[in-house]
Amino acid sequence: MAKVVTFGEIMLRLAPNGYYRFFQNDQMQATFGGGEANVAVSLANYGLDSVYVTKLPKHAIGQAAVNDLRYFGVDTSKIVRDGERIGIYFLEKGASQRGSVCIYDRAHSAIQTAAKEDFDWNDIFENADWFHFTGITPALGENLVEICKDACKTAKEKGVKISCDLNYRSKLWTRDEARKAMTDLCRYVDVCISNEEDAKDVFGIEAEGSDIYGGKLNHEGYKSVAKQLADKFGFEKVAITLRTSISASDNDWAGMLYDGEDYYFSKPYHLHIVDRVGGGDSFSGGLIYSLLSGKTSKEAVEFAAAASALKHTVEGDYNRMSVAEVEKLISGDGSGRVQR
């Protein structure tokens, strides 16, 4: 069984019920989520040995986050327990022409105050096959940039494949800060994952002839983005998610994978969205699973896109889908009929 290590921040998610606006009533749903934690849950659901690394306080809320991951079979034994608080994000889900709103309350969280000495990467990567992180983690501070770099260096020394989802977050750092840090970290990355905006925001590489808000995606433009990224950093593979936002409720969705020789596009999906948070993470989880399972490039991008399409039907950050359910959609059964 392949072993995958992911590293990042898991947060408490507080969201009004359904499509209510903030404090439209006096109730909020409390769940957990975060880029790399979401990937870890997907991989555990697919049957891989999934190890999640972070730093969490010892109090009851920190323990609840650990227990939540354990429920899905994620290995939490490498989580460092210290610090004062867990990060929080408030989510107001959009609908129709009203976009979703995400507000962070994560300053001084346990992971944000982490030190290099907190993590023994030689031990963490013992018998590991893959390491995954996102651009969100180094955005938390210079200390996290250095911790990510230590992790990448050790992973390289041990022959562990490395994937990174660029995941630019303007509320966490500037484009210049992101470009400086990610240019350094991407030197260690084997598989780069991006969307239609991240490559532009972080590296200034833009898909020409596309209008994601007007419903126009130019495949040739995305081929150019993938090749430019691969040429710049020597990535073995570049995956790009292709989202056309018709409204907050309806998107068109697909994926592309460039393997250094050819470009592979998945079939497109029209999504009527239940919850889009974690959509990109579910794509990453599906891609990692596929590549570790020996799937071809075409099969890998089809699995990743289908897995992510299904995530958009699930409440919460996590993709609660099995391999069989993803494969059913790939086979063409997207009817949504009741299964009896």
One Martini backbone bead per residue (centre of mass of N, CA, C, O) as a GRO file, in nm:
protein
  340
    1MET     BB    1   0.093   0.038   0.025
    2ALA     BB    2   0.077   0.354  -0.023
    3LYS     BB    3   0.255   0.650   0.101
    4VAL     BB    4   0.114   0.960   0.226
    5VAL     BB    5   0.219   1.297   0.278
    6THR     BB    6   0.076   1.571   0.458
    7PHE     BB    7   0.102   1.947   0.485
    8GLY     BB    8  -0.076   2.159   0.727
    9GLU     BB    9  -0.386   2.328   0.783
   10ILE     BB   10  -0.631   2.285   1.021
   11MET     BB   11  -0.975   2.389   1.044
   12LEU     BB   12  -1.234   2.564   1.164
   13ARG     BB   13  -1.567   2.545   1.044
   14LEU     BB   14  -1.797   2.822   0.999
   15ALA     BB   15  -2.149   2.781   0.908
   16PRO     BB   16  -2.425   2.845   0.784
   17ASN     BB   17  -2.711   2.731   0.712
   18GLY     BB   18  -2.692   2.664   0.413
   19TYR     BB   19  -2.776   2.992   0.255
   20TYR     BB   20  -2.710   3.165   0.471
   21ARG     BB   21  -2.619   3.434   0.621
   22PHE     BB   22  -2.455   3.598   0.833
   23PHE     BB   23  -2.660   3.597   1.100
   24GLN     BB   24  -2.954   3.520   1.009
   25ASN     BB   25  -2.896   3.333   1.237
   26ASP     BB   26  -2.797   3.139   1.549
   27GLN     BB   27  -2.644   2.933   1.345
   28MET     BB   28  -2.363   2.691   1.321
   29GLN     BB   29  -2.148   2.498   1.149
   30ALA     BB   30  -1.912   2.248   1.273
   31THR     BB   31  -1.605   2.193   1.109
   32PHE     BB   32  -1.344   2.052   0.906
   33GLY     BB   33  -1.048   2.198   0.730
   34GLY     BB   34  -0.801   2.166   0.460
   35GLY     BB   35  -0.614   2.114   0.203
   36GLU     BB   36  -0.433   1.865   0.310
   37ALA     BB   37  -0.658   1.724   0.468
   38ASN     BB   38  -0.841   1.668   0.227
   39VAL     BB   39  -0.641   1.483   0.083
   40ALA     BB   40  -0.605   1.273   0.308
   41VAL     BB   41  -0.899   1.175   0.304
   42SER     BB   42  -0.915   1.078   0.015
   43LEU     BB   43  -0.683   0.866   0.035
   44ALA     BB   44  -0.813   0.697   0.256
   45ASN     BB   45  -1.073   0.630   0.090
   46TYR     BB   46  -0.876   0.479  -0.135
   47GLY     BB   47  -0.659   0.300   0.061
   48LEU     BB   48  -0.436   0.467   0.165
   49ASP     BB   49  -0.150   0.571   0.331
   50SER     BB   50  -0.245   0.841   0.540
   51VAL     BB   51  -0.050   1.131   0.631
   52TYR     BB   52  -0.083   1.384   0.881
   53VAL     BB   53   0.065   1.716   0.914
   54THR     BB   54   0.084   1.915   1.218
   55LYS     BB   55  -0.038   2.175   1.448
   56LEU     BB   56  -0.191   2.129   1.776
   57PRO     BB   57  -0.368   2.172   2.030
   58LYS     BB   58  -0.456   2.006   2.343
   59HIS     BB   59  -0.730   2.069   2.329
   60ALA     BB   60  -1.054   1.985   2.243
   61ILE     BB   61  -1.043   2.101   1.951
   62GLY     BB   62  -0.786   1.965   1.861
   63GLN     BB   63  -0.894   1.675   1.916
   64ALA     BB   64  -1.134   1.689   1.720
   65ALA     BB   65  -0.960   1.705   1.465
   66VAL     BB   66  -0.819   1.436   1.504
   67ASN     BB   67  -1.077   1.259   1.517
   68ASP     BB   68  -1.179   1.330   1.235
   69LEU     BB   69  -0.944   1.196   1.082
   70ARG     BB   70  -0.966   0.911   1.209
   71TYR     BB   71  -1.241   0.834   1.093
   72PHE     BB   72  -1.098   0.802   0.791
   73GLY     BB   73  -0.790   0.678   0.849
   74VAL     BB   74  -0.595   0.884   0.939
   75ASP     BB   75  -0.269   0.951   1.018
   76THR     BB   76  -0.188   1.125   1.344
   77SER     BB   77   0.107   1.062   1.477
   78LYS     BB   78   0.261   1.344   1.352
   79ILE     BB   79   0.120   1.531   1.532
   80VAL     BB   80   0.162   1.830   1.686
   81ARG     BB   81   0.121   1.915   2.043
   82ASP     BB   82   0.061   2.261   2.041
   83GLY     BB   83  -0.037   2.555   2.149
   84GLU     BB   84  -0.334   2.776   2.152
   85ARG     BB   85  -0.465   2.747   1.848
   86ILE     BB   86  -0.716   2.723   1.607
   87GLY     BB   87  -0.807   2.776   1.312
   88ILE     BB   88  -1.046   2.992   1.140
   89TYR     BB   89  -1.340   2.965   0.922
   90PHE     BB   90  -1.574   3.158   0.741
   91LEU     BB   91  -1.876   3.041   0.567
   92GLU     BB   92  -2.051   3.171   0.280
   93LYS     BB   93  -2.272   3.045   0.074
   94GLY     BB   94  -2.342   3.059  -0.243
   95ALA     BB   95  -2.593   3.183  -0.492
   96SER     BB   96  -2.592   3.218  -0.796
   97GLN     BB   97  -2.498   3.560  -0.802
   98ARG     BB   98  -2.386   3.482  -0.515
   99GLY     BB   99  -2.104   3.472  -0.361
  100SER     BB  100  -1.877   3.347  -0.178
  101VAL     BB  101  -1.753   3.365   0.171
  102CYS     BB  102  -1.421   3.417   0.321
  103ILE     BB  103  -1.312   3.414   0.669
  104TYR     BB  104  -1.027   3.471   0.855
  105ASP     BB  105  -0.904   3.310   1.183
  106ARG     BB  106  -0.543   3.242   1.208
  107ALA     BB  107  -0.388   3.396   1.395
  108HIS     BB  108  -0.171   3.226   1.602
  109SER     BB  109  -0.161   2.953   1.531
  110ALA     BB  110   0.001   2.671   1.583
  111ILE     BB  111   0.126   2.648   1.293
  112GLN     BB  112   0.221   2.952   1.274
  113THR     BB  113   0.425   2.889   1.538
  114ALA     BB  114   0.614   2.709   1.413
  115ALA     BB  115   0.905   2.501   1.414
  116LYS     BB  116   1.152   2.320   1.276
  117GLU     BB  117   1.181   2.132   1.540
  118ASP     BB  118   0.889   1.992   1.529
  119PHE     BB  119   1.008   1.829   1.267
  120ASP     BB  120   1.077   1.486   1.170
  121TRP     BB  121   1.134   1.405   0.849
  122ASN     BB  122   1.278   1.136   0.860
  123ASP     BB  123   1.047   0.996   1.010
  124ILE     BB  124   0.798   1.078   0.840
  125PHE     BB  125   0.938   0.949   0.556
  126GLU     BB  126   0.914   0.666   0.632
  127ASN     BB  127   0.816   0.482   0.359
  128ALA     BB  128   0.757   0.696   0.160
  129ASP     BB  129   0.613   0.810  -0.169
  130TRP     BB  130   0.461   1.088  -0.082
  131PHE     BB  131   0.434   1.456  -0.114
  132HIS     BB  132   0.199   1.712   0.015
  133PHE     BB  133   0.139   2.055  -0.079
  134THR     BB  134   0.065   2.403  -0.042
  135GLY     BB  135   0.053   2.755  -0.082
  136ILE     BB  136  -0.077   2.805   0.201
  137THR     BB  137   0.147   2.730   0.404
  138PRO     BB  138   0.376   2.944   0.334
  139ALA     BB  139   0.167   3.190   0.378
  140LEU     BB  140   0.188   3.188   0.708
  141GLY     BB  141   0.514   3.217   0.688
  142GLU     BB  142   0.852   3.205   0.702
  143ASN     BB  143   0.862   2.948   0.876
  144LEU     BB  144   0.694   2.777   0.665
  145VAL     BB  145   0.887   2.797   0.433
  146GLU     BB  146   1.120   2.646   0.581
  147ILE     BB  147   0.964   2.387   0.648
  148CYS     BB  148   0.896   2.310   0.358
  149LYS     BB  149   1.190   2.295   0.266
  150ASP     BB  150   1.277   2.070   0.454
  151ALA     BB  151   1.076   1.863   0.351
  152CYS     BB  152   1.170   1.861   0.053
  153LYS     BB  153   1.463   1.780   0.098
  154THR     BB  154   1.404   1.509   0.239
  155ALA     BB  155   1.232   1.384   0.020
  156LYS     BB  156   1.452   1.384  -0.196
  157GLU     BB  157   1.661   1.209  -0.039
  158LYS     BB  158   1.426   0.965  -0.027
  159GLY     BB  159   1.257   0.953  -0.306
  160VAL     BB  160   1.012   1.149  -0.286
  161LYS     BB  161   0.738   1.252  -0.411
  162ILE     BB  162   0.624   1.583  -0.530
  163SER     BB  163   0.342   1.788  -0.450
  164CYS     BB  164   0.177   2.100  -0.575
  165ASP     BB  165  -0.055   2.342  -0.484
  166LEU     BB  166  -0.059   2.671  -0.536
  167ASN     BB  167  -0.287   2.821  -0.391
  168TYR     BB  168  -0.373   3.123  -0.402
  169ARG     BB  169  -0.387   3.376  -0.125
  170SER     BB  170  -0.457   3.711  -0.084
  171LYS     BB  171  -0.513   3.705   0.240
  172LEU     BB  172  -0.197   3.605   0.307
  173TRP     BB  173  -0.050   3.722   0.036
  174THR     BB  174   0.144   3.835  -0.198
  175ARG     BB  175   0.260   3.796  -0.509
  176ASP     BB  176   0.559   3.846  -0.441
  177GLU     BB  177   0.576   3.648  -0.205
  178ALA     BB  178   0.486   3.400  -0.364
  179ARG     BB  179   0.702   3.401  -0.586
  180LYS     BB  180   0.949   3.370  -0.408
  181ALA     BB  181   0.874   3.108  -0.254
  182MET     BB  182   0.774   2.922  -0.497
  183THR     BB  183   1.031   2.927  -0.664
  184ASP     BB  184   1.190   2.766  -0.456
  185LEU     BB  185   0.998   2.516  -0.398
  186CYS     BB  186   0.956   2.417  -0.705
  187ARG     BB  187   1.240   2.276  -0.735
  188TYR     BB  188   1.115   2.002  -0.581
  189VAL     BB  189   0.889   1.952  -0.781
  190ASP     BB  190   0.702   1.712  -0.981
  191VAL     BB  191   0.390   1.798  -0.920
  192CYS     BB  192   0.179   2.035  -1.064
  193ILE     BB  193  -0.094   2.232  -0.930
  194SER     BB  194  -0.364   2.410  -1.092
  195ASN     BB  195  -0.530   2.692  -1.207
  196GLU     BB  196  -0.653   2.958  -1.399
  197GLU     BB  197  -0.503   3.168  -1.174
  198ASP     BB  198  -0.236   3.085  -1.020
  199ALA     BB  199  -0.019   3.114  -1.242
  200LYS     BB  200  -0.065   3.419  -1.264
  201ASP     BB  201  -0.034   3.514  -0.965
  202VAL     BB  202   0.256   3.380  -0.916
  203PHE     BB  203   0.403   3.379  -1.238
  204GLY     BB  204   0.253   3.525  -1.490
  205ILE     BB  205   0.087   3.282  -1.619
  206GLU     BB  206  -0.126   3.291  -1.908
  207ALA     BB  207  -0.429   3.220  -2.059
  208GLU     BB  208  -0.501   3.262  -2.369
  209GLY     BB  209  -0.834   3.324  -2.469
  210SER     BB  210  -0.969   3.351  -2.177
  211ASP     BB  211  -1.306   3.342  -2.000
  212ILE     BB  212  -1.422   3.244  -1.694
  213TYR     BB  213  -1.683   3.445  -1.683
  214GLY     BB  214  -1.781   3.394  -2.002
  215GLY     BB  215  -1.733   3.079  -2.090
  216LYS     BB  216  -1.409   3.076  -2.185
  217LEU     BB  217  -1.193   2.810  -2.296
  218ASN     BB  218  -0.848   2.770  -2.392
  219HIS     BB  219  -0.664   2.499  -2.455
  220GLU     BB  220  -0.404   2.622  -2.573
  221GLY     BB  221  -0.345   2.805  -2.330
  222TYR     BB  222  -0.305   2.567  -2.121
  223LYS     BB  223  -0.075   2.433  -2.259
  224SER     BB  224   0.118   2.672  -2.227
  225VAL     BB  225   0.119   2.685  -1.921
  226ALA     BB  226   0.227   2.400  -1.867
  227LYS     BB  227   0.492   2.428  -2.026
  228GLN     BB  228   0.609   2.672  -1.879
  229LEU     BB  229   0.623   2.538  -1.602
  230ALA     BB  230   0.798   2.295  -1.682
  231ASP     BB  231   1.038   2.459  -1.798
  232LYS     BB  232   1.102   2.629  -1.539
  233PHE     BB  233   1.108   2.355  -1.318
  234GLY     BB  234   1.092   2.045  -1.419
  235PHE     BB  235   0.834   1.912  -1.438
  236GLU     BB  236   0.676   1.614  -1.497
  237LYS     BB  237   0.394   1.744  -1.408
  238VAL     BB  238   0.082   1.913  -1.518
  239ALA     BB  239  -0.205   2.036  -1.349
  240ILE     BB  240  -0.537   2.155  -1.459
  241THR     BB  241  -0.806   2.330  -1.364
  242LEU     BB  242  -1.142   2.373  -1.524
  243ARG     BB  243  -1.332   2.666  -1.460
  244THR     BB  244  -1.672   2.763  -1.519
  245SER     BB  245  -1.849   3.050  -1.405
  246ILE     BB  246  -2.180   3.094  -1.422
  247SER     BB  247  -2.220   3.047  -1.110
  248ALA     BB  248  -2.242   2.954  -0.783
  249SER     BB  249  -2.426   2.693  -0.879
  250ASP     BB  250  -2.285   2.692  -1.177
  251ASN     BB  251  -2.054   2.470  -1.337
  252ASP     BB  252  -1.774   2.404  -1.528
  253TRP     BB  253  -1.574   2.089  -1.550
  254ALA     BB  254  -1.214   2.018  -1.561
  255GLY     BB  255  -0.909   1.855  -1.688
  256MET     BB  256  -0.542   1.873  -1.704
  257LEU     BB  257  -0.254   1.683  -1.847
  258TYR     BB  258   0.101   1.715  -1.835
  259ASP     BB  259   0.388   1.480  -1.924
  260GLY     BB  260   0.604   1.624  -2.144
  261GLU     BB  261   0.438   1.535  -2.423
  262ASP     BB  262   0.129   1.538  -2.342
  263TYR     BB  263  -0.224   1.621  -2.366
  264TYR     BB  264  -0.492   1.587  -2.117
  265PHE     BB  265  -0.847   1.569  -2.132
  266SER     BB  266  -1.125   1.572  -1.980
  267LYS     BB  267  -1.426   1.539  -1.922
  268PRO     BB  268  -1.702   1.723  -1.891
  269TYR     BB  269  -1.877   1.904  -1.624
  270HIS     BB  270  -2.191   1.969  -1.489
  271LEU     BB  271  -2.250   2.179  -1.208
  272HIS     BB  272  -2.452   2.145  -0.913
  273ILE     BB  273  -2.391   2.310  -0.625
  274VAL     BB  274  -2.329   2.245  -0.281
  275ASP     BB  275  -1.992   2.233  -0.243
  276ARG     BB  276  -1.674   2.382  -0.337
  277VAL     BB  277  -1.510   2.322  -0.107
  278GLY     BB  278  -1.235   2.115  -0.206
  279GLY     BB  279  -1.220   2.065  -0.514
  280GLY     BB  280  -0.910   2.080  -0.565
  281ASP     BB  281  -0.831   1.863  -0.352
  282SER     BB  282  -0.983   1.627  -0.492
  283PHE     BB  283  -0.809   1.636  -0.740
  284SER     BB  284  -0.540   1.577  -0.604
  285GLY     BB  285  -0.620   1.306  -0.479
  286GLY     BB  286  -0.690   1.166  -0.749
  287LEU     BB  287  -0.413   1.199  -0.881
  288ILE     BB  288  -0.233   1.059  -0.677
  289TYR     BB  289  -0.373   0.789  -0.680
  290SER     BB  290  -0.339   0.731  -0.984
  291LEU     BB  291  -0.025   0.745  -1.002
  292LEU     BB  292   0.021   0.523  -0.777
  293SER     BB  293  -0.167   0.305  -0.950
  294GLY     BB  294  -0.071   0.323  -1.269
  295LYS     BB  295  -0.199   0.523  -1.433
  296THR     BB  296  -0.260   0.693  -1.685
  297SER     BB  297  -0.285   1.009  -1.780
  298LYS     BB  298  -0.578   0.988  -1.873
  299GLU     BB  299  -0.689   0.834  -1.625
  300ALA     BB  300  -0.601   1.041  -1.410
  301VAL     BB  301  -0.770   1.290  -1.507
  302GLU     BB  302  -1.043   1.148  -1.495
  303PHE     BB  303  -1.042   1.082  -1.194
  304ALA     BB  304  -0.995   1.366  -1.081
  305ALA     BB  305  -1.245   1.504  -1.210
  306ALA     BB  306  -1.462   1.314  -1.095
  307ALA     BB  307  -1.400   1.347  -0.797
  308SER     BB  308  -1.452   1.657  -0.797
  309ALA     BB  309  -1.739   1.657  -0.898
  310LEU     BB  310  -1.848   1.502  -0.647
  311LYS     BB  311  -1.766   1.701  -0.425
  312HIS     BB  312  -1.983   1.924  -0.509
  313THR     BB  313  -2.212   1.725  -0.352
  314VAL     BB  314  -2.060   1.788  -0.074
  315GLU     BB  315  -2.055   1.857   0.240
  316GLY     BB  316  -1.783   2.014   0.298
  317ASP     BB  317  -1.440   1.959   0.255
  318TYR     BB  318  -1.481   1.664   0.217
  319ASN     BB  319  -1.434   1.363   0.023
  320ARG     BB  320  -1.699   1.112   0.037
  321MET     BB  321  -1.538   0.898  -0.164
  322SER     BB  322  -1.505   0.630  -0.370
  323VAL     BB  323  -1.374   0.455  -0.618
  324ALA     BB  324  -1.641   0.336  -0.726
  325GLU     BB  325  -1.788   0.611  -0.760
  326VAL     BB  326  -1.590   0.733  -0.960
  327GLU     BB  327  -1.601   0.506  -1.176
  328LYS     BB  328  -1.899   0.540  -1.240
  329LEU     BB  329  -1.876   0.820  -1.364
  330ILE     BB  330  -1.666   0.755  -1.583
  331SER     BB  331  -1.862   0.542  -1.731
  332GLY     BB  332  -2.143   0.753  -1.742
  333ASP     BB  333  -2.288   0.763  -1.448
  334GLY     BB  334  -2.471   1.082  -1.401
  335SER     BB  335  -2.789   1.066  -1.319
  336GLY     BB  336  -2.874   1.029  -1.001
  337ARG     BB  337  -2.997   0.776  -0.935
  338VAL     BB  338  -3.136   0.560  -0.745
  339GLN     BB  339  -2.993   0.325  -0.519
  340ARG     BB  340  -3.116  -0.034  -0.474
   0.00000   0.00000   0.00000
